[in-house]
């Protein structure tokens, strides 16, 4: 279930223009939806990866994987090209 929070915000004219562009680009019904899109894009592109749950999940999977030991690049190349 998704809970919605209402907020009254003050934005400058430039931010308002950006919201209108996003609203038009994605064919949204209101600026609230545009703000949600902006928040999602910000989360995907700007937040530190360690803050995202999927990053922690991926790290846990990687920690369980076993690697192939090698002593130097020549030995690794031999294993790969084997």
QUITA-V925692 format. One record per pair of residues at least 24 apart in sequence whose C-alpha atoms are under 7 Angstrom apart, sorted by the first residue. I is the first residue (numbers start at 1). GAP is how many residues later the second one is. Records with the same first field share a line. If there is no record, write none. Layout:
# QUITA-V925692
I: GAP  GAP
This chain:
# QUITA-V925692
none
